[in-house]
Amino acid sequence: MDQQPLLNIGDYAKAARGALARDVCDYYEGGALDEITLRENVSGWEKLKLYYRVLAGVGPRELSTTVLGQSISMPIAIAPTAFHRLACAEAEIAAAKAARAAGTLFVLSSLSNTAMETVLAQAASPRWFQLYIYKDREITRALVQRAEAAGAEAIVLTVDAPGLGTRERDCRNKFCLPEGLAVENLAPAGKGSIPKVEGSGLAAYVRDNFKSDLCFDDLDWLCSCTRLPVVVKGVCRGDDARRIADHGAKAIVVSNHGGRQLDTAPATCEALPFVVAAVGDRCEVYVDGGIRRGSDLLKAIALGARAVLVGRPILWGLCVAGERGALQVLEILRRELDEAMLLCGCTTLSDVDASLLRP
C-alpha cells in the first residue's frame, strides 16, 4: 500500500510515533505529572478564534522579520531541544541545516548529542546557543566562551528549570541515553554522562548539576561575562518579564518548557499578552509551546510575539526524514501561515494584530 502523504504537523507526529522506540517517544512527547499544561499548550491556541477581515485587497504576503536585528525569512524558528541523535543519525546538524535552508533562526540546546563547534559551523546566521546555569560557574563560563568562539550570536538562558519537573513517563521507562550517546558539550567538563538510576536519569543529572537557587544575580553575572545579547527563556509572568528586561536581557521567550516543568502552569497563549504588555518596547518577546498550525503562528503574532519557536514538530520531522523532514515541517508551517494571512486579510506581519482575536 502506498504511504499516505505527510500533509501537516499531525501527520509527522503520527509517523514519528510509529518509528521511535517507546522510551524515546515518551521522552520527546511527555510532560510533567498529569500533563495538563502539555495538553493546554495545544488546545489554548485551538480555542482562540480568528475574526478575519474581508475585502482587504491582500497582495503577496511578506513573512520576513528580524530577531535581535538579524533578518529571518519567516517568524518561525527552531527551539532548543535536547538529544537529537535519538531521532536521527545526523542529529543537531540536520536541524541546523534545515534552519539554514529555510532561512531562519536555529537555537542549539546545551544538552545536544553533538558538540556545539560542529553544529554551529553548519548553521547559518542567526544561530544562538541555549544555556543552563550549572552549580559550577566555571563550567557555565566555559560553555559561554566556547559558544562565542563557535559563532553563536546570542545566549538563550533557560530559567524555568532549577530542577526537573517530574515526568512520570520517563520515571516508568528509567530514561537514560543509550550507550555511545552523551551530553557532548559537557563532556570536556566531565559532565557528559546521564546516570542510570531507578527513575529518570535526566532528572538525576539535573539534580546533581543545575543551580537550583537561580536568581537575578545569576542573570547579572551572565550578562557581565559575555559580549553576546542574552535572551531569557521560560517566563510566564509580566512582573518577572519587566525585571528581566531591566536586568539587561534583550529578549524574552514566553515558555513553560513544553509543559515539562510545572504542571498547571498557564498555556503560553495565556501568558503571552501579560508579558508583552509588561515589557513594552524594552525587549523583544517570542513564544513557544503547542504550535501545530500556521493559524497558531498568526495568533501568536496577533498577541504580540515577534517570532515563534517550535520544538517537538522539528523532532518529529528529524525522526521521519532527517534534515529533509525538519525542513518540510518548517515549510508546512510557512505555507499555513501564508494561507492564514491571506484569509485574515493581512499582507504583512504588521497587519496581524489583536483585532483579529476579538469581534
ChimeraX attribute file (.defattr): number of C-alpha atoms within 10 A of each C-alpha:
attribute: neighborCount
match mode: 1-to-1
recipient: residues
	/A:1	3
	/A:2	4
	/A:3	5
	/A:4	7
	/A:5	8
	/A:6	17
	/A:7	11
	/A:8	17
	/A:9	22
	/A:10	14
	/A:11	15
	/A:12	26
	/A:13	21
	/A:14	13
	/A:15	16
	/A:16	21
	/A:17	19
	/A:18	13
	/A:19	13
	/A:20	18
	/A:21	13
	/A:22	12
	/A:23	17
	/A:24	19
	/A:25	19
	/A:26	19
	/A:27	21
	/A:28	22
	/A:29	18
	/A:30	20
	/A:31	26
	/A:32	23
	/A:33	19
	/A:34	15
	/A:35	19
	/A:36	18
	/A:37	28
	/A:38	28
	/A:39	16
	/A:40	22
	/A:41	24
	/A:42	20
	/A:43	15
	/A:44	19
	/A:45	24
	/A:46	16
	/A:47	9
	/A:48	15
	/A:49	13
	/A:50	19
	/A:51	13
	/A:52	18
	/A:53	14
	/A:54	12
	/A:55	7
	/A:56	13
	/A:57	9
	/A:58	15
	/A:59	11
	/A:60	11
	/A:61	16
	/A:62	15
	/A:63	18
	/A:64	15
	/A:65	19
	/A:66	16
	/A:67	18
	/A:68	14
	/A:69	8
	/A:70	12
	/A:71	16
	/A:72	22
	/A:73	16
	/A:74	24
	/A:75	25
	/A:76	30
	/A:77	26
	/A:78	26
	/A:79	23
	/A:80	23
	/A:81	21
	/A:82	19
	/A:83	24
	/A:84	25
	/A:85	21
	/A:86	22
	/A:87	25
	/A:88	21
	/A:89	13
	/A:90	16
	/A:91	23
	/A:92	35
	/A:93	26
	/A:94	25
	/A:95	29
	/A:96	27
	/A:97	22
	/A:98	30
	/A:99	28
	/A:100	20
	/A:101	15
	/A:102	20
	/A:103	19
	/A:104	28
	/A:105	30
	/A:106	28
	/A:107	27
	/A:108	31
	/A:109	24
	/A:110	24
	/A:111	22
	/A:112	23
	/A:113	26
	/A:114	24
	/A:115	19
	/A:116	25
	/A:117	16
	/A:118	12
	/A:119	21
	/A:120	25
	/A:121	15
	/A:122	19
	/A:123	27
	/A:124	18
	/A:125	19
	/A:126	24
	/A:127	24
	/A:128	27
	/A:129	26
	/A:130	25
	/A:131	23
	/A:132	21
	/A:133	25
	/A:134	18
	/A:135	16
	/A:136	11
	/A:137	14
	/A:138	12
	/A:139	16
	/A:140	19
	/A:141	17
	/A:142	14
	/A:143	22
	/A:144	23
	/A:145	14
	/A:146	15
	/A:147	26
	/A:148	19
	/A:149	11
	/A:150	16
	/A:151	19
	/A:152	26
	/A:153	21
	/A:154	24
	/A:155	26
	/A:156	26
	/A:157	21
	/A:158	21
	/A:159	20
	/A:160	21
	/A:161	20
	/A:162	20
	/A:163	18
	/A:164	20
	/A:165	18
	/A:166	19
	/A:167	23
	/A:168	19
	/A:169	21
	/A:170	23
	/A:171	18
	/A:172	13
	/A:173	17
	/A:174	17
	/A:175	23
	/A:176	24
	/A:177	20
	/A:178	9
	/A:179	7
	/A:180	7
	/A:181	17
	/A:182	22
	/A:183	21
	/A:184	20
	/A:185	22
	/A:186	20
	/A:187	12
	/A:188	11
	/A:189	13
	/A:190	11
	/A:191	16
	/A:192	17
	/A:193	19
	/A:194	20
	/A:195	15
	/A:196	15
	/A:197	15
	/A:198	12
	/A:199	19
	/A:200	24
	/A:201	21
	/A:202	21
	/A:203	21
	/A:204	17
	/A:205	20
	/A:206	18
	/A:207	15
	/A:208	14
	/A:209	16
	/A:210	19
	/A:211	19
	/A:212	16
	/A:213	10
	/A:214	16
	/A:215	11
	/A:216	11
	/A:217	10
	/A:218	15
	/A:219	19
	/A:220	14
	/A:221	12
	/A:222	23
	/A:223	18
	/A:224	11
	/A:225	11
	/A:226	16
	/A:227	14
	/A:228	19
	/A:229	17
	/A:230	23
	/A:231	28
	/A:232	26
	/A:233	24
	/A:234	22
	/A:235	24
	/A:236	25
	/A:237	17
	/A:238	18
	/A:239	13
	/A:240	14
	/A:241	27
	/A:242	20
	/A:243	14
	/A:244	22
	/A:245	21
	/A:246	13
	/A:247	14
	/A:248	19
	/A:249	25
	/A:250	19
	/A:251	25
	/A:252	28
	/A:253	27
	/A:254	31
	/A:255	28
	/A:256	29
	/A:257	25
	/A:258	27
	/A:259	30
	/A:260	23
	/A:261	24
	/A:262	22
	/A:263	19
	/A:264	16
	/A:265	19
	/A:266	21
	/A:267	27
	/A:268	30
	/A:269	28
	/A:270	17
	/A:271	20
	/A:272	26
	/A:273	20
	/A:274	18
	/A:275	25
	/A:276	25
	/A:277	14
	/A:278	17
	/A:279	22
	/A:280	13
	/A:281	10
	/A:282	15
	/A:283	20
	/A:284	21
	/A:285	26
	/A:286	27
	/A:287	29
	/A:288	30
	/A:289	28
	/A:290	27
	/A:291	28
	/A:292	20
	/A:293	21
	/A:294	20
	/A:295	23
	/A:296	23
	/A:297	27
	/A:298	26
	/A:299	25
	/A:300	26
	/A:301	22
	/A:302	21
	/A:303	23
	/A:304	22
	/A:305	25
	/A:306	20
	/A:307	24
	/A:308	24
	/A:309	23
	/A:310	24
	/A:311	20
	/A:312	21
	/A:313	25
	/A:314	29
	/A:315	31
	/A:316	30
	/A:317	27
	/A:318	31
	/A:319	27
	/A:320	24
	/A:321	17
	/A:322	25
	/A:323	25
	/A:324	17
	/A:325	23
	/A:326	27
	/A:327	23
	/A:328	23
	/A:329	25
	/A:330	26
	/A:331	17
	/A:332	18
	/A:333	24
	/A:334	21
	/A:335	13
	/A:336	19
	/A:337	24
	/A:338	23
	/A:339	15
	/A:340	21
	/A:341	26
	/A:342	21
	/A:343	15
	/A:344	22
	/A:345	20
	/A:346	25
	/A:347	19
	/A:348	18
	/A:349	19
	/A:350	12
	/A:351	15
	/A:352	21
	/A:353	16
	/A:354	16
	/A:355	14
	/A:356	20
	/A:357	15
	/A:358	10
	/A:359	8
